[in-house]
Amino acid sequence: MDNQLAAATTQMPDTQTKGMKFSNEKTIAPMSFSKNLEVIFRFLTEKKVDAIPSQNLPIERLTNTQLDELSNDEIHVIKLVHSSVLLKIYGEIWLLDPVFSDRASPVSFFGPKRFHDLPIELKDIKHIDKVLISHNHYDHLDKNTIKHVAQITEQFLVPLGVKSDLIRWGVHENKVIEFDWWQELEVNQGLIAFTPTQHFSGRAISDGNKTLWGSWVIKTANNSIYFSGDSGYFKGFAEIGEKYGPFDLTMIETGAYDKNWSEIHMTPEQSVQAHLDLKGKIMMPIHNSSFDLAFHAWYEPLERVTTAATTKGISLTTPIIGQVLTLSKMPKTTNWWHAFK
């Protein structure tokens, strides 16, 4: 662990920060007071259509026994919630941006509420080898989840600045490794790298951009996986593809987009282009079908990304929540949401 910490952890670099705050490679105009008022006014007055499903969404239930029985010589991928993904990588259990709370919110009684059941309860996961966090927004970094898994997780891989939160929530500091953009960590399975995105961070009014944000590259001897976190479309996808691609699977943000925050979240069409930039083979849309975070219908991201993928001739997989995908034999995509619109 000590060697890994020495290899992967650095001080906050001046090249990424301005006045102890992180910034994107491209200057992104902050949301002005008037823009924030416009968004608030829209949320209060604009009529949403099908923002939440009118019936229960399909789910494949999971147990710890089922996870144990998955083969240890392959990579298995399971979408749990929103952008939360469980990976079984050659026998190890990894969680990406795990959010098991009912709401993506600082409080339990208000804020976006998950509109489907969990495929597996957190208490039923007995051991976790790695937790990877892309950034500290509430729909990606969940305090209650971290507190629950603090004692059963071997390692937490997080962006610069996030470590202090995890320590306050009960994670031992020796378990946490912080990453700057382009930093790499050698692991038993191969290589993990933290790569740029075009986004921002913050969990309160006063802490904007005081922690870093990014995406994850996971490379093994036989396969490469990309996990986008959140991002607007930017040239960095092509740079990541050039350095680490091609990718057997890209898990790319596809949802919660809007004209008012177009530089920090992608439209589905941009998500497909990001997949192409990354030199991806199969794309799995994430960041959808769990929380009402924008003004579009809950199923619109899946509709639009399917159309865009067909137009561009790329392979898409759209699993239902809890469905086990095995990287070596990915199933054909199904438009499961059509029956629940």
C-alpha positions as CSV (number, residue, x, y, z in Angstrom):
1,M,0.0,0.0,0.0
2,D,2.8,2.5,0.9
3,N,4.4,2.1,-2.5
4,Q,1.1,2.6,-4.3
5,L,0.4,5.7,-2.3
6,A,3.8,7.1,-3.1
7,A,3.3,6.4,-6.8
8,A,-0.2,7.8,-7.1
9,T,-0.5,10.7,-4.7
10,T,0.8,14.2,-5.2
11,Q,0.2,17.7,-3.9
12,M,-2.4,19.9,-5.5
13,P,-0.6,21.0,-8.7
14,D,-0.5,24.7,-9.7
15,T,-1.1,23.8,-13.3
16,Q,-4.6,22.6,-12.5
17,T,-5.6,25.2,-9.9
18,K,-6.3,28.9,-9.6
19,G,-6.2,30.2,-6.0
20,M,-6.5,26.7,-4.6
21,K,-9.4,25.8,-6.9
22,F,-9.3,23.3,-9.7
23,S,-10.3,24.3,-13.2
24,N,-11.0,22.8,-16.6
25,E,-8.5,22.9,-19.5
26,K,-11.1,25.1,-21.2
27,T,-12.4,28.1,-19.3
28,I,-16.0,27.5,-18.4
29,A,-18.1,30.5,-17.5
30,P,-19.5,30.0,-14.0
31,M,-23.3,30.0,-13.5
32,S,-24.2,33.7,-12.8
33,F,-26.8,34.7,-10.3
34,S,-29.3,35.5,-13.1
35,K,-28.6,32.1,-14.7
36,N,-29.2,30.3,-11.4
37,L,-32.5,32.3,-11.0
38,E,-33.5,31.2,-14.5
39,V,-32.9,27.5,-13.7
40,I,-34.8,27.8,-10.4
41,F,-37.7,29.6,-12.2
42,R,-37.8,26.8,-14.8
43,F,-37.9,24.1,-12.1
44,L,-40.8,25.9,-10.4
45,T,-42.8,26.7,-13.5
46,E,-41.9,24.5,-16.4
47,K,-44.2,21.5,-16.9
48,K,-42.2,18.2,-17.1
49,V,-43.5,15.4,-19.2
50,D,-42.7,11.8,-18.1
51,A,-39.9,12.9,-15.8
52,I,-40.5,9.9,-13.6
53,P,-41.8,6.4,-14.8
54,S,-45.5,5.8,-14.2
55,Q,-44.8,2.1,-13.3
56,N,-42.1,0.1,-11.7
57,L,-39.0,-0.4,-13.9
58,P,-37.7,-3.9,-14.5
59,I,-34.9,-5.1,-12.2
60,E,-32.8,-8.2,-12.0
61,R,-32.2,-9.0,-8.3
62,L,-28.8,-9.9,-7.1
63,T,-27.4,-11.6,-4.1
64,N,-23.9,-11.9,-2.7
65,T,-24.0,-15.6,-3.5
66,Q,-24.7,-14.8,-7.2
67,L,-21.7,-12.4,-7.2
68,D,-19.5,-15.1,-5.7
69,E,-20.6,-17.5,-8.4
70,L,-19.7,-15.3,-11.3
71,S,-16.5,-16.6,-12.9
72,N,-13.2,-15.2,-11.7
73,D,-11.4,-15.3,-15.0
74,E,-13.5,-12.7,-16.8
75,I,-14.9,-9.1,-16.3
76,H,-18.5,-8.8,-15.3
77,V,-20.4,-5.4,-15.4
78,I,-23.6,-4.6,-13.5
79,K,-25.4,-1.3,-13.6
80,L,-26.8,-0.6,-10.1
81,V,-28.1,2.9,-10.1
82,H,-27.7,6.0,-12.2
83,S,-23.9,6.1,-12.7
84,S,-23.2,3.4,-10.0
85,V,-21.6,0.3,-11.5
86,L,-20.4,-2.9,-9.9
87,L,-17.5,-4.7,-11.6
88,K,-16.2,-8.1,-10.9
89,I,-12.7,-8.1,-12.3
90,Y,-11.0,-11.4,-12.2
91,G,-12.5,-12.2,-8.8
92,E,-12.4,-8.8,-7.3
93,I,-15.5,-6.6,-6.5
94,W,-15.1,-2.9,-7.5
95,L,-17.7,-0.2,-7.2
96,L,-17.8,2.9,-9.4
97,D,-19.5,6.0,-7.9
98,P,-21.7,3.9,-5.6
99,V,-24.9,5.7,-4.5
100,F,-27.2,3.4,-2.5
101,S,-29.2,6.2,-0.6
102,D,-32.8,6.9,-1.6
103,R,-31.9,10.5,-2.6
104,A,-29.0,12.2,-4.3
105,S,-29.1,14.9,-1.8
106,P,-27.4,16.2,1.4
107,V,-30.5,15.4,3.4
108,S,-32.8,12.3,3.5
109,F,-36.1,14.1,3.3
110,F,-35.6,16.3,0.2
111,G,-33.9,16.2,-3.2
112,P,-34.0,13.9,-6.2
113,K,-35.3,10.5,-5.2
114,R,-34.4,7.3,-6.8
115,F,-37.4,6.0,-8.8
116,H,-36.6,2.3,-8.8
117,D,-35.6,-0.3,-6.3
118,L,-32.0,-1.4,-5.7
119,P,-31.0,-4.7,-7.4
120,I,-28.9,-5.5,-4.3
121,E,-28.9,-4.0,-0.8
122,L,-25.6,-2.7,0.4
123,K,-25.7,-4.9,3.5
124,D,-25.7,-7.9,1.2
125,I,-22.3,-7.1,-0.3
126,K,-19.9,-8.7,2.1
127,H,-16.5,-7.5,0.7
128,I,-15.4,-4.8,-1.7
129,D,-11.8,-4.6,-3.1
130,K,-12.0,-1.1,-4.6
131,V,-14.3,1.9,-4.7
132,L,-13.6,4.4,-7.5
133,I,-15.1,7.9,-7.2
134,S,-15.2,10.3,-10.2
135,H,-16.1,13.5,-8.4
136,N,-17.9,14.7,-5.2
137,H,-21.4,15.6,-6.4
138,Y,-24.2,13.9,-4.5
139,D,-25.3,11.6,-7.3
140,H,-21.7,10.2,-7.4
141,L,-20.3,10.5,-3.9
142,D,-22.8,9.3,-1.3
143,K,-21.9,9.8,2.4
144,N,-24.1,7.1,3.8
145,T,-22.8,4.6,1.3
146,I,-19.2,5.4,2.1
147,K,-19.8,5.2,5.8
148,H,-21.4,1.8,5.3
149,V,-18.6,0.3,3.2
150,A,-15.7,1.9,5.0
151,Q,-14.8,-1.2,7.0
152,I,-15.4,-3.8,4.2
153,T,-13.5,-2.0,1.4
154,E,-9.7,-2.5,0.8
155,Q,-9.0,0.7,-1.3
156,F,-10.7,4.0,-2.2
157,L,-9.4,5.7,-5.3
158,V,-10.5,9.3,-5.4
159,P,-9.7,12.7,-7.1
160,L,-7.5,15.2,-5.4
161,G,-9.1,16.8,-2.4
162,V,-11.8,14.1,-1.8
163,K,-9.7,12.1,0.7
164,S,-10.5,14.4,3.7
165,D,-14.3,13.8,3.3
166,L,-13.8,10.1,3.3
167,I,-11.6,10.2,6.5
168,R,-14.3,12.2,8.2
169,W,-16.9,9.6,7.2
170,G,-14.9,6.7,8.8
171,V,-12.5,5.5,6.1
172,H,-8.9,4.9,7.4
173,E,-6.5,7.3,5.7
174,N,-4.2,4.5,4.6
175,K,-7.0,3.1,2.4
176,V,-7.4,6.2,0.3
177,I,-5.3,7.1,-2.8
178,E,-5.8,10.5,-4.4
179,F,-5.3,11.1,-8.1
180,D,-4.5,14.0,-10.3
181,W,-5.3,13.9,-14.0
182,W,-3.2,11.4,-16.0
183,Q,-1.9,9.7,-12.8
184,E,-1.7,5.9,-13.0
185,L,-1.6,3.1,-10.5
186,E,-0.4,-0.4,-11.2
187,V,-2.7,-3.1,-9.7
188,N,-2.8,-6.9,-9.8
189,Q,-5.1,-6.8,-12.8
190,G,-3.1,-4.2,-14.8
191,L,-3.5,-0.4,-14.7
192,I,-5.9,2.2,-13.4
193,A,-5.6,5.8,-14.7
194,F,-7.5,9.0,-13.7
195,T,-8.2,11.1,-16.8
196,P,-9.7,14.6,-17.4
197,T,-13.3,15.6,-17.9
198,Q,-14.9,18.9,-18.4
199,H,-17.0,19.4,-15.3
200,F,-16.9,20.9,-11.8
201,S,-17.2,19.9,-8.1
202,G,-18.8,21.0,-4.9
203,R,-21.2,19.8,-2.2
204,A,-22.0,23.2,-0.6
205,I,-22.1,26.9,-1.4
206,S,-18.6,27.6,-0.3
207,D,-16.6,24.6,-1.6
208,G,-17.0,25.0,-5.4
209,N,-14.1,23.4,-7.4
210,K,-12.0,22.7,-4.3
211,T,-11.8,19.1,-5.3
212,L,-10.9,17.6,-8.7
213,W,-13.2,15.7,-11.1
214,G,-12.4,13.2,-13.8
215,S,-12.9,9.8,-15.4
216,W,-11.4,6.3,-14.9
217,V,-9.4,4.1,-17.3
218,I,-9.1,0.4,-16.3
219,K,-6.8,-1.7,-18.4
220,T,-6.1,-5.4,-17.9
221,A,-4.0,-7.9,-19.9
222,N,-7.0,-8.6,-22.1
223,N,-9.5,-5.7,-21.8
224,S,-9.8,-2.0,-21.5
225,I,-12.7,-0.1,-19.8
226,Y,-13.6,3.6,-19.6
227,F,-15.9,5.2,-17.0
228,S,-16.7,8.8,-17.8
229,G,-18.1,10.2,-14.6
230,D,-19.7,13.5,-15.7
231,S,-18.5,15.7,-18.5
232,G,-19.3,18.2,-21.2
233,Y,-18.1,17.2,-24.6
234,F,-14.4,18.3,-25.1
235,K,-11.2,17.4,-26.9
236,G,-10.0,15.3,-23.9
237,F,-12.0,12.3,-25.1
238,A,-9.8,12.1,-28.2
239,E,-6.7,12.5,-26.1
240,I,-7.7,9.7,-23.7
241,G,-8.5,7.5,-26.7
242,E,-5.2,8.2,-28.2
243,K,-3.3,7.4,-25.0
244,Y,-5.3,4.5,-23.7
245,G,-7.7,3.3,-26.4
246,P,-9.2,1.3,-27.9
247,F,-11.7,0.4,-25.2
248,D,-13.7,-2.8,-25.2
249,L,-16.4,-1.0,-23.2
250,T,-17.1,2.7,-22.6
251,M,-19.6,3.7,-19.8
252,I,-20.5,7.2,-20.8
253,E,-22.8,9.8,-19.2
254,T,-26.0,10.0,-21.2
255,G,-28.6,11.9,-19.3
256,A,-29.4,15.0,-17.2
257,Y,-28.5,17.3,-20.1
258,D,-30.0,20.8,-20.7
259,K,-29.3,24.0,-22.6
260,N,-28.5,25.8,-19.3
261,W,-25.6,23.5,-18.5
262,S,-24.5,22.3,-21.9
263,E,-20.7,22.8,-21.3
264,I,-20.7,20.4,-18.3
265,H,-23.1,17.7,-19.5
266,M,-23.4,16.1,-22.9
267,T,-26.4,15.5,-25.1
268,P,-26.8,11.8,-26.1
269,E,-25.4,12.6,-29.6
270,Q,-22.3,14.1,-28.0
271,S,-22.0,11.0,-25.8
272,V,-21.9,8.8,-28.9
273,Q,-19.2,11.1,-30.4
274,A,-17.2,10.8,-27.2
275,H,-17.4,7.0,-27.5
276,L,-16.0,7.3,-31.0
277,D,-13.3,9.7,-29.9
278,L,-12.3,7.2,-27.2
279,K,-12.0,4.5,-29.8
280,G,-14.7,2.5,-28.0
281,K,-16.1,-0.8,-29.3
282,I,-19.3,-1.1,-27.2
283,M,-20.9,1.8,-25.4
284,M,-23.1,1.5,-22.2
285,P,-25.0,4.7,-21.4
286,I,-25.0,5.6,-17.7
287,H,-26.3,8.6,-15.7
288,N,-29.9,7.9,-16.6
289,S,-33.1,6.1,-15.5
290,S,-32.7,6.6,-11.7
291,F,-33.1,10.3,-10.7
292,D,-35.1,13.2,-12.0
293,L,-32.2,15.7,-12.5
294,A,-33.2,17.7,-15.6
295,F,-36.2,18.7,-17.8
296,H,-36.3,15.8,-20.3
297,A,-38.4,12.6,-20.0
298,W,-36.7,9.8,-18.1
299,Y,-36.5,7.6,-21.2
300,E,-35.4,10.3,-23.6
301,P,-31.6,9.8,-23.2
302,L,-32.0,6.1,-24.1
303,E,-34.2,6.9,-27.1
304,R,-31.8,9.6,-28.4
305,V,-28.6,7.6,-27.8
306,T,-30.1,4.6,-29.5
307,T,-30.9,6.6,-32.6
308,A,-27.4,8.3,-32.6
309,A,-25.7,5.0,-32.2
310,T,-27.6,3.4,-35.1
311,T,-26.8,6.4,-37.3
312,K,-23.1,6.2,-36.4
313,G,-23.0,2.4,-36.7
314,I,-21.7,1.8,-33.1
315,S,-22.6,-1.1,-30.8
316,L,-24.7,-0.2,-27.8
317,T,-25.7,-2.1,-24.7
318,T,-28.6,-0.9,-22.6
319,P,-28.9,-3.4,-19.7
320,I,-31.7,-3.2,-17.2
321,I,-30.8,-2.5,-13.6
322,G,-29.0,-5.4,-12.0
323,Q,-28.4,-7.3,-15.3
324,V,-25.1,-9.1,-15.4
325,L,-23.0,-8.4,-18.5
326,T,-19.9,-10.4,-19.2
327,L,-17.4,-8.5,-21.3
328,S,-16.4,-11.5,-23.5
329,K,-20.0,-12.1,-24.6
330,M,-22.0,-8.9,-24.4
331,P,-25.7,-9.3,-25.2
332,K,-27.4,-7.4,-28.0
333,T,-29.1,-4.3,-26.8
334,T,-32.8,-4.2,-26.1
335,N,-35.2,-1.3,-26.0
336,W,-36.6,-2.4,-22.6
337,W,-37.9,1.1,-21.8
338,H,-40.5,1.1,-24.6
339,A,-42.8,-1.0,-22.4
340,F,-42.5,1.4,-19.5
341,K,-43.0,4.8,-21.2
